[in-house]
Amino acid sequence: MSSARRPAADTGMICALRGINRRRLLRNPAEFGSLLESFVYNELRKQALWTEEPLTFHHYRDKDRVEVDVVIEDAAGDCYGIEVKAAASLRSRDFTGLKRLRRIAGKRFRMGVLLYDGDHTTSFGDGLFAVPIGALWN
C-alpha cells in the first residue's frame, strides 16, 4: 500500500482550470471517473476529522495492477477499503480489488465498500457492500 498523501484537490477548481464541462465528461467518461475518485477521497478526508482516533489513508495497487482507490487504516491497524465507480450498475469483478485487499489484510480487514451511482445498499458477502455515493452525506 502506498500512503495517500496527496493534497486535497478542489474538483470544481480542477474542472474550471482544465475547461472540463458536462459535454466533455460525457465524451470522456474515464475523466469523470478520476474526478469522482478525487472528490470522494476529499470527502472521506474531511469526514475523518470527525473521529477522535487518527486515520491514515492509502492507495493499494499490486504487481497485477489490481487496486483499491482508498484504504483507510485506524490506530489499531484495522483497515477498510473504498472503491469508487461512476456507474449505476455493478458486476462482481468490480469487487476484485476489495477481495484482494481482504485476502492480503486478513484479520485486519473490517469492511470493503464500493461506492457507486446507484440507489440501493447491497451486501456482496464477507464484509463487502455496494453503497450509493450519496450515503457519504446521509
N, C-alpha and C positions, 0 to 999 in steps of 0.2 A: 504494500500500500504506500502510496505517496501522500505526504501531508498536503492538504489543500490550503495552502497559504496565499492563494490568490487574493488580491484586494477585491473588495466589493465593487461591482460594476453596475452602474445605473443603466438598465437595459433600455429605458426610454432615451437616455442621452446617447447610447450607442447607436440606436436607430436614427436619431436626428443627425448625428455626425456622419454616419455612413449612407444617409439617404435611403434608409430602409423604410418602406411603406407597405401597406396591405397588399398591393398588387405585386410588389417584388417578392414578398413572402409566399404568396400563392404560387408564383412561378418557381420558387426555390424552397420547398418545404424543409430541406435539411438546415437551411439558415434559421428557420423558425425554431427547429428543434434545439439548436445550440443556444439560441436566445432564451428559450424556455428553461433549459437546464441552468443557465446563469441566474435567471430570475428566481427559480426555486431554491438554488443554493443560497442566494442572498436572503430570501425569506426565512430559510432554516437558520441561518446565522443570526438574524435578528431575533427569532423566537428563542434561540439558545441563551440569549441574555436573560431570559425569564427564570432560568434554572439556577439553583444555588450552587450546584456542583459544576466544575468545569467540564466542557465537552470539547473534544478535538475532532476536526473534520479532515477526512482523507478522500482520495480518489483511488479506486482499485482498478488495475489493469494487469493482466498476466502475459506471459510469453505467447499465449494463443490469441491475444487481443480480446479476451473476454474481460468485460469491465462492468463496474458499478459506478454510477455517477457520483454518489456521495456515500461515504461510510462515516458514521458518527460513532465515536468511542467515548464512553463515560469514564469517570475516575476509577471505577472498579475493573475496567478493561473489557466490559461488555460492549458488543458492537451491534449496530443497526444499519442495514443497507437501504439506500433510497435510489431507486431508478426512476427516470423521468421519460415519459413517452408522450409525444404530441399527437396521439391518436385516440379515437374513441373506442376502437376495438382492440382486443388483446388476443395474443397467441401464447401458447405455453413456452415457446422459445424466447419470448420477451423476458422470461424469468431466468434465463441461462446464467447471467452474471450473479444474480442473487443466490441461486442454487450453488454456484461455485464458491461464493463467499461463505455461505452456510457450511459447506463441507470443509473449507480451509480453517474457518474460525472455530469450528467445533462447538464446545460448550459455551464459548464466549458469545456466540451468535444468539441474539434475542428475537429479532424480527427483521423481515425484509418487506419493504413496501414499494410497489410500483405505482407511482402517481401517473394518472392518465386523464384524458379528456372525456371521461365518461361520467355517469351519474350514480353508479352503484358500487358499494364496497363489497368485494367478493374474496372469500378465502380460497387460496390455492394450496392449502395444506401445509403442515410442518412449519408454521410461523411465517408464511408468505401470504401477502394480501395485495389486491389491486384496490386502490383508493382514488376517488376523484381528486384532482388537483385542488378543487375548491375547499376540500377538507382542511387545507392549511389555514384557513381563516374561520373555520367553524369551531 
